[in-house]
Amino acid sequence: MKLPILKRTAWAATATALLTMFGTTPAGAADDAWQKVGDDFQGGVSGIAFEDRTADGAGVHALVVHDNKRTGQKRLSRITHRQGSDDISPIAWDGPEPSDLEAIEAVPRMPSEYLALASRGIVYRLKVVGGTATVVDYAPLPAIGEGDDFESFALVSQNGNLAALWADRGAGANRPATLHAAPLTFASWGQPQFGSVTHRAYRAAYPNDGATRHISDISVTDSGRIIVSSAADAGDDGPFDSAVSEAGRVTVSPAGRVRITLAASPAVLGTFPQYKIEAVECLAGSTDALLGTDDENFGGFVRTAPFCGT
């Protein structure tokens, strides 16, 4: 059933009012916290990478990827997010055109360089200057399994070493997400190269219906906390549901060994009924995460939430 935006807003307002009577307010019920950055299915936010802060320090610049598949449709945009307003502008794509981009991450210690991930497991190394993203090189993820569908990618830098985290998103009760981690280096010609892969199964605590994507994005705090989003998607017109949780921790040893420790019971940090969160990015120098949604026919929305403290 199609749920127009006006009806969705009315639903959220009603839910907030009813739950307030009982002293409880859902994290996702206050629609005014979300700011719209896309009007339709081409404008959803599938991944976010922090660029820098605005000159006055009151806002952030970030790159967002879109999961468009047809030639000529936008793949990448830049948003300037401030409380109460967002500006968004397209970024030109120079190089082999990907299909279905789902995540993007800034490369530590490499200014203006990013890795973007397509759903089938191709990683694109990008150089972003002004309004153009140039493909430096690309490579497949290691250990791609049958039926894998990737929506998440994160980088962690510890002890002078770099590691990547990514996950098959999973699907409902019978297919948990599989969280992978591996050391990451770059060949002299620019191609991403992955070391030995470790993996862990992960099930979201919320949402937990038959359409749950257990991991729809990943971010890692400076201390190594693994923050993930999970989402339920009943179709292009919803209804949607999502949450952000603390899944566990990651460490990278001085020798470059990557270790993932997942929580026995993931801590749900916030729930967001009627929104499909596909992007979570811990903002440098802040306890805030910037969240983005791909709400299909309803477009894309962003907001911040204080999920990234130590």
QUIFEN-V637081 format. One record per backbone hydrogen bond with DSSP energy under -0.5 kcal/mol. NH is the residue of the N-H (numbers start at 1). CO is the residue of the C=O. If there is no record, write none. Layout:
NH_CO / NH_CO
//
This chain:
3_237 / 4_2 / 8_4 / 9_5 / 10_6 / 11_7 / 12_8 / 13_9 / 14_10 / 15_11 / 16_12 / 17_13 / 18_14 / 19_15 / 20_16 / 21_17 / 22_18 / 22_19 / 23_20 / 24_19 / 28_271 / 29_26 / 31_29 / 33_30 / 34_31 / 35_302 / 37_300 / 38_300 / 43_40 / 44_41 / 45_293 / 46_44 / 46_65 / 47_65 / 49_63 / 51_61 / 52_61 / 54_59 / 57_54 / 60_81 / 61_52 / 62_79 / 63_49 / 64_77 / 65_47 / 66_75 / 73_70 / 76_91 / 77_64 / 78_89 / 79_62 / 80_87 / 81_60 / 81_79 / 82_80 / 82_85 / 85_82 / 87_80 / 89_78 / 91_76 / 92_131 / 94_92 / 94_133 / 95_93 / 100_68 / 101_66 / 102_117 / 103_117 / 105_115 / 107_113 / 108_106 / 110_107 / 113_110 / 114_126 / 115_105 / 116_124 / 117_103 / 118_122 / 119_100 / 121_118 / 123_121 / 123_139 / 124_116 / 124_122 / 125_123 / 125_137 / 126_114 / 126_124 / 127_134 / 128_112 / 128_126 / 129_127 / 129_132 / 132_129 / 133_92 / 134_127 / 134_132 / 135_94 / 136_125 / 136_134 / 137_125 / 139_123 / 141_121 / 148_145 / 150_119 / 151_167 / 152_167 / 154_165 / 156_163 / 158_156 / 158_161 / 161_158 / 163_156 / 164_182 / 165_154 / 166_180 / 167_152 / 168_178 / 169_149 / 171_175 / 172_212 / 175_171 / 175_172 / 177_202 / 178_168 / 179_177 / 179_200 / 180_166 / 180_178 / 181_198 / 182_164 / 183_196 / 184_162 / 185_193 / 187_191 / 190_187 / 193_185 / 195_183 / 198_181 / 200_179 / 202_177 / 212_209 / 213_231 / 214_169 / 214_212 / 215_169 / 216_229 / 217_229 / 219_227 / 221_225 / 224_221 / 226_248 / 227_219 / 227_225 / 228_226 / 228_245 / 229_217 / 230_243 / 231_213 / 232_241 / 233_211 / 234_239 / 238_235 / 241_232 / 243_230 / 244_270 / 245_228 / 246_267 / 247_226 / 247_245 / 248_226 / 249_261 / 250_224 / 251_259 / 253_257 / 256_253 / 259_251 / 261_249 / 263_247 / 267_246 / 268_266 / 269_244 / 269_267 / 270_244 / 272_242 / 274_240 / 275_272 / 277_275 / 278_292 / 279_292 / 281_290 / 283_288 / 286_283 / 289_305 / 290_281 / 291_289 / 291_303 / 292_279 / 293_301 / 294_276 / 295_293 / 295_299 / 297_236 / 298_295 / 299_296 / 300_38 / 302_35 / 303_291 / 305_289 / 307_305 / 308_287
//
